[in-house]
């Protein structure tokens, strides 16, 4: 059998110094408890309510608050693990919080931005370790359903091993969300999004400091990172397409963050970017699933029936990846053509 990967569990933080005998230590507040408490006064809004006249830091605060509340609302569900979509939704929201720090980060003190990004990378890694296996187990299950009885039986140990690894990773995530580390993360973010001006850098006179003056250059820069793949996308390998996927994701987030003042054109722009991102995501998920399965073939004692089933799975995945690569053209043209650029120019002109 294939065993799940091991690893250290997250540290709850430094040990506190011993208190005097005449004082009782306070009850610790778990990360989940801190998330619940924060939600009691961080209302979940329907939109971030960003306006063209907002200061760049003010807009960043609105976006951070909007996605932070959505992330915290999923903590309880991610811990119980009854619905895998809770982990997925929490991961998506955490990614958007991280993206907001990147997009609006130059309006805040550098050390604050760096610290929050470092924490979000840790949290995102542990959410991703669970979510990636959810996706890969779904792909594996769908492939088994199309296989022969022999293939289904040969892949059963792989399903069992991945399920055990998913459970192990979920245990690590629970430890992280219950730890003081997450409590500190929640309290720091809560302070930053509820105290206007906290950690905001002073703005020099006559510098671009509003959504109206800052967003155009930030958005075009994000688009430039996507369009730079124009000469290679037709024959790109999976690794290159993964890089394009990341650039596409950041373009999507940037557009979403200032969507409201760019409407009504912003919705169609974002729709096109999502089409490309989803297409590239399908390629990435299939390739990552095959890579995880391929690693099991390195075992010298792998039974021949399992080896044959995994070989069938890999051949099936490779064919599907190649088919998706050949069909990338329409999704790519949706964001690379002149019509998209004209639409983005008009949307920005309306700020």
C-alpha positions as CSV (number, residue, x, y, z in Angstrom):
1,X,0.0,0.0,0.0
2,X,1.0,3.6,-0.6
3,X,1.3,5.5,2.6
4,X,0.5,9.2,3.1
5,X,3.3,11.7,3.4
6,X,4.2,12.7,6.9
7,X,5.4,16.0,8.3
8,X,5.4,18.0,11.4
9,X,2.3,19.5,12.7
10,X,2.0,23.3,13.0
11,X,3.5,24.8,16.1
12,X,1.0,26.6,18.4
13,X,3.6,29.3,19.1
14,X,6.1,30.0,21.7
15,X,5.6,28.8,25.2
16,X,4.5,31.6,27.5
17,X,6.6,32.5,30.6
18,X,5.4,31.0,33.9
19,X,2.8,33.2,35.6
20,X,2.7,34.0,39.3
21,X,1.0,31.6,41.6
22,X,-1.6,34.2,42.6
23,X,-2.8,34.7,39.0
24,X,-4.9,32.3,36.9
25,X,-3.9,32.1,33.3
26,X,-6.7,33.3,30.9
27,X,-8.5,30.7,28.8
28,X,-6.8,30.5,25.4
29,X,-8.8,31.6,22.4
30,X,-8.5,29.2,19.5
31,X,-8.0,30.4,16.0
32,X,-11.5,29.2,15.2
33,X,-12.9,31.1,18.2
34,X,-11.1,34.2,17.1
35,X,-12.6,33.8,13.6
36,X,-16.1,33.5,15.0
37,X,-15.7,36.5,17.2
38,X,-14.4,38.6,14.3
39,X,-17.4,37.7,12.2
40,X,-19.7,39.0,14.9
41,X,-18.8,42.6,13.9
42,X,-17.3,42.1,10.4
43,X,-20.5,42.1,8.4
44,X,-20.4,40.1,5.2
45,X,-21.3,42.6,2.5
46,X,-22.6,41.8,-1.0
47,X,-19.8,43.8,-2.7
48,X,-16.7,45.6,-1.5
49,X,-18.3,48.9,-2.6
50,X,-15.1,50.3,-4.1
51,X,-15.5,53.7,-5.8
52,X,-13.4,55.4,-8.4
53,X,-12.8,58.3,-6.0
54,X,-11.6,56.1,-3.1
55,X,-8.0,56.4,-2.0
56,X,-5.9,53.4,-3.1
57,X,-5.4,52.3,0.6
58,X,-9.1,52.8,1.4
59,X,-10.0,50.6,-1.6
60,X,-7.5,48.0,-0.4
61,X,-9.0,48.0,3.0
62,X,-12.5,47.5,1.6
63,X,-11.3,44.6,-0.6
64,X,-9.3,43.0,2.2
65,X,-12.3,43.2,4.6
66,X,-14.7,41.8,2.0
67,X,-12.6,38.7,1.3
68,X,-11.4,38.3,4.9
69,X,-15.0,38.0,6.1
70,X,-15.6,35.3,3.5
71,X,-12.6,33.4,4.5
72,X,-13.4,33.5,8.2
73,X,-17.0,32.4,7.5
74,X,-15.6,29.1,6.2
75,X,-13.3,28.3,9.1
76,X,-15.9,26.2,11.0
77,X,-16.9,24.2,8.0
78,X,-13.2,23.6,7.0
79,X,-12.6,22.2,10.5
80,X,-15.6,19.8,10.5
81,X,-14.7,18.6,7.0
82,X,-18.2,17.4,6.3
83,X,-18.3,19.3,3.0
84,X,-15.1,19.6,0.9
85,X,-16.5,22.8,-0.7
86,X,-15.9,24.6,2.7
87,X,-12.1,24.1,2.3
88,X,-12.4,25.1,-1.3
89,X,-14.3,28.3,-0.5
90,X,-11.9,29.2,2.3
91,X,-8.9,28.6,0.0
92,X,-10.4,30.8,-2.7
93,X,-11.1,33.6,-0.2
94,X,-7.6,33.3,1.3
95,X,-6.1,33.6,-2.2
96,X,-8.1,36.8,-2.7
97,X,-6.9,38.2,0.6
98,X,-3.3,37.5,-0.5
99,X,-4.0,39.0,-4.0
100,X,-5.4,42.1,-2.4
101,X,-2.2,42.6,-0.4
102,X,-0.2,42.3,-3.6
103,X,-2.4,44.7,-5.6
104,X,-2.8,47.3,-2.9
105,X,0.4,46.6,-1.0
106,X,2.3,49.6,-2.1
107,X,-0.1,51.8,-0.1
108,X,0.9,50.0,3.2
109,X,4.1,49.7,5.2
110,X,6.3,47.2,3.6
111,X,6.9,45.1,6.7
112,X,3.2,44.8,7.3
113,X,2.6,43.6,3.8
114,X,5.5,41.1,3.9
115,X,4.3,39.7,7.2
116,X,0.7,39.2,6.0
117,X,1.8,37.6,2.8
118,X,4.1,35.2,4.6
119,X,1.2,34.1,6.8
120,X,-1.1,33.7,3.9
121,X,1.4,31.6,2.1
122,X,1.5,29.2,5.0
123,X,-2.3,29.1,5.3
124,X,-2.7,28.7,1.6
125,X,-0.2,25.9,1.5
126,X,-2.1,23.9,4.1
127,X,-5.5,24.6,2.6
128,X,-4.1,23.7,-0.8
129,X,-2.7,20.4,0.5
130,X,-6.3,19.3,1.3
131,X,-8.0,20.9,-1.7
132,X,-5.6,19.5,-4.2
133,X,-6.3,16.0,-3.0
134,X,-10.0,16.6,-3.2
135,X,-9.7,17.6,-6.8
136,X,-7.3,14.7,-7.6
137,X,-9.5,12.2,-5.9
138,X,-12.4,13.4,-8.0
139,X,-10.4,13.1,-11.2
140,X,-9.2,9.6,-10.1
141,X,-12.8,8.6,-9.3
142,X,-14.1,9.7,-12.6
143,X,-11.3,7.9,-14.5
144,X,-12.0,4.7,-12.5
145,X,-15.7,4.9,-13.5
146,X,-14.6,4.8,-17.2
147,X,-12.2,1.9,-16.7
148,X,-12.6,-1.8,-16.9
149,X,-13.3,-3.9,-13.8
150,X,-9.6,-4.8,-13.6
151,X,-8.6,-1.1,-13.8
152,X,-11.1,-0.2,-11.1
153,X,-9.7,-2.9,-8.8
154,X,-6.1,-1.9,-9.6
155,X,-6.7,1.7,-8.8
156,X,-8.5,1.0,-5.5
157,X,-5.2,1.1,-3.4
158,X,-4.4,4.4,-4.9
159,X,-7.8,5.8,-3.9
160,X,-7.2,4.4,-0.4
161,X,-3.7,6.0,-0.1
162,X,-4.8,9.4,-1.4
163,X,-7.8,9.4,0.9
164,X,-5.5,8.6,3.9
165,X,-3.1,11.4,2.8
166,X,-6.1,13.8,2.5
167,X,-7.2,12.9,6.0
168,X,-3.7,13.5,7.4
169,X,-3.4,16.9,5.6
170,X,-6.8,17.8,7.0
171,X,-5.6,17.0,10.5
172,X,-2.7,19.4,10.0
173,X,-5.1,22.1,8.7
174,X,-7.3,21.6,11.8
175,X,-4.3,22.0,14.0
176,X,-3.3,25.2,12.2
177,X,-6.8,26.7,12.5
178,X,-7.0,25.9,16.2
179,X,-3.5,27.3,17.0
180,X,-2.5,30.7,18.5
181,X,-0.8,31.3,15.2
182,X,-4.2,31.6,13.4
183,X,-5.6,33.6,16.3
184,X,-2.8,36.2,15.8
185,X,-3.4,36.1,12.0
186,X,-7.1,36.8,12.5
187,X,-6.6,39.6,15.1
188,X,-4.0,41.4,13.0
189,X,-6.1,41.3,9.9
190,X,-9.2,42.4,11.8
191,X,-7.3,45.4,13.1
192,X,-6.0,46.3,9.8
193,X,-9.4,46.3,8.1
194,X,-11.3,48.0,10.8
195,X,-8.9,50.8,11.7
196,X,-8.6,53.3,8.8
197,X,-5.1,54.5,8.3
198,X,-3.4,51.7,10.2
199,X,-0.1,50.8,8.6
200,X,-0.9,53.1,5.6
201,X,2.0,54.9,4.1
202,X,1.8,58.7,3.7
203,X,1.0,59.8,0.1
204,X,3.3,62.4,-1.5
205,X,1.6,65.4,-3.1
206,X,0.5,65.1,-6.7
207,X,1.1,61.3,-6.7
208,X,-1.5,58.9,-8.1
209,X,-3.4,57.9,-4.9
210,X,-7.0,57.1,-5.9
211,X,-8.6,54.2,-7.7
212,X,-9.2,56.5,-10.6
213,X,-5.5,57.3,-11.0
214,X,-3.8,54.1,-9.8
215,X,-6.0,51.3,-11.2
216,X,-5.3,51.8,-14.9
217,X,-1.5,51.2,-14.6
218,X,-2.0,48.3,-12.2
219,X,-4.5,46.6,-14.5
220,X,-2.5,47.1,-17.7
221,X,0.5,45.7,-15.9
222,X,-1.4,42.6,-15.0
223,X,-2.6,42.3,-18.5
224,X,0.9,42.7,-19.9
225,X,2.0,39.7,-17.8
226,X,-0.7,37.6,-19.6
227,X,-0.1,38.9,-23.1
228,X,3.6,38.3,-22.8
229,X,2.8,34.6,-23.5
230,X,1.4,35.5,-27.0
231,X,4.4,34.2,-29.0
232,X,4.6,30.8,-27.1
233,X,1.1,29.9,-26.1
234,X,0.3,27.9,-29.3
235,X,3.0,25.3,-28.7
236,X,3.4,25.8,-24.9
237,X,4.2,22.9,-22.7
238,X,2.3,22.2,-19.5
239,X,4.8,24.0,-17.4
240,X,4.5,27.2,-19.5
241,X,0.7,27.0,-19.4
242,X,0.9,26.8,-15.7
243,X,2.8,30.0,-15.6
244,X,0.2,31.6,-17.9
245,X,-2.5,30.3,-15.5
246,X,-0.9,32.1,-12.6
247,X,-0.7,35.3,-14.6
248,X,-4.3,34.9,-15.7
249,X,-5.4,34.4,-12.1
250,X,-3.8,37.6,-10.9
251,X,-5.4,39.6,-13.8
252,X,-8.8,38.2,-12.8
253,X,-8.3,39.2,-9.2
254,X,-7.1,42.7,-10.1
255,X,-10.1,43.3,-12.3
256,X,-12.5,41.9,-9.7
257,X,-11.1,44.2,-7.0
258,X,-12.1,47.4,-8.9
259,X,-15.0,45.8,-10.8
260,X,-17.7,48.2,-9.4
261,X,-16.4,51.5,-10.8
262,X,-15.6,49.8,-14.2
263,X,-19.0,48.4,-14.8
264,X,-20.9,47.7,-17.0
265,X,-17.9,46.5,-19.1
266,X,-16.0,44.8,-16.3
267,X,-18.3,41.8,-16.1
268,X,-17.6,40.7,-19.7
269,X,-13.9,41.3,-19.3
270,X,-13.8,39.1,-16.2
271,X,-15.9,36.4,-17.8
272,X,-13.4,36.0,-20.6
273,X,-10.5,35.8,-18.2
274,X,-12.3,33.2,-16.2
275,X,-12.8,31.1,-19.3
276,X,-9.1,31.0,-19.9
277,X,-8.3,30.4,-16.3
278,X,-10.7,27.5,-16.0
279,X,-9.3,25.9,-19.2
280,X,-5.7,26.2,-18.0
281,X,-6.9,24.9,-14.6
282,X,-8.3,21.8,-16.1
283,X,-4.9,21.1,-17.8
284,X,-3.1,21.7,-14.5
285,X,-5.4,19.5,-12.4
286,X,-5.1,16.6,-14.8
287,X,-1.3,16.9,-15.1
288,X,-1.0,17.2,-11.3
289,X,-3.1,14.1,-10.8
290,X,-1.0,12.2,-13.3
291,X,2.2,13.4,-11.6
292,X,1.0,12.2,-8.2
293,X,0.0,8.8,-9.6
294,X,3.3,8.5,-11.5
295,X,5.2,8.8,-8.3
296,X,3.7,5.6,-7.1
297,X,5.3,3.7,-10.0
298,X,8.7,4.2,-8.4
299,X,7.9,1.5,-5.9
300,X,9.7,-1.7,-6.8
301,X,7.2,-3.9,-4.9
302,X,4.1,-2.5,-6.6
303,X,1.9,-5.4,-7.7
304,X,1.6,-5.8,-11.5
305,X,-2.1,-5.3,-11.4
306,X,-1.8,-1.9,-9.7
307,X,1.1,-1.0,-12.1
308,X,-1.0,-1.8,-15.1
309,X,-4.0,0.2,-13.8
310,X,-1.8,3.2,-13.1
311,X,-0.2,3.0,-16.6
312,X,-3.8,3.0,-18.0
313,X,-4.7,6.0,-15.9
314,X,-1.6,7.9,-17.0
315,X,-2.2,7.2,-20.7
316,X,-5.8,8.4,-20.3
317,X,-4.7,11.6,-18.5
318,X,-2.0,12.3,-21.1
319,X,-4.4,12.1,-24.0
320,X,-6.9,14.4,-22.2
321,X,-4.1,17.0,-21.4
322,X,-2.9,17.0,-25.0
323,X,-6.5,17.4,-26.3
324,X,-7.0,20.4,-23.9
325,X,-3.7,21.9,-25.0
326,X,-4.8,21.7,-28.7
327,X,-8.1,23.4,-27.8
328,X,-6.6,26.4,-26.0
329,X,-6.9,28.8,-28.9
330,X,-10.5,30.1,-28.3
331,X,-9.9,30.7,-24.6
332,X,-6.6,32.4,-25.3
333,X,-8.1,34.6,-28.0
334,X,-10.8,35.7,-25.7
335,X,-8.3,37.8,-23.7
336,X,-5.6,38.3,-26.3
337,X,-7.6,39.9,-29.1
338,X,-8.1,43.6,-29.9
339,X,-11.8,43.5,-28.8
340,X,-10.7,42.6,-25.2
341,X,-8.2,45.4,-25.1
342,X,-10.7,47.9,-26.5
343,X,-13.2,46.8,-23.8
344,X,-10.6,47.2,-21.1
345,X,-9.6,50.6,-22.4
346,X,-13.2,51.8,-22.4
347,X,-13.8,50.4,-18.9
348,X,-10.8,52.2,-17.5
349,X,-11.7,55.4,-19.4
350,X,-15.0,55.4,-17.4
351,X,-13.2,55.7,-14.0
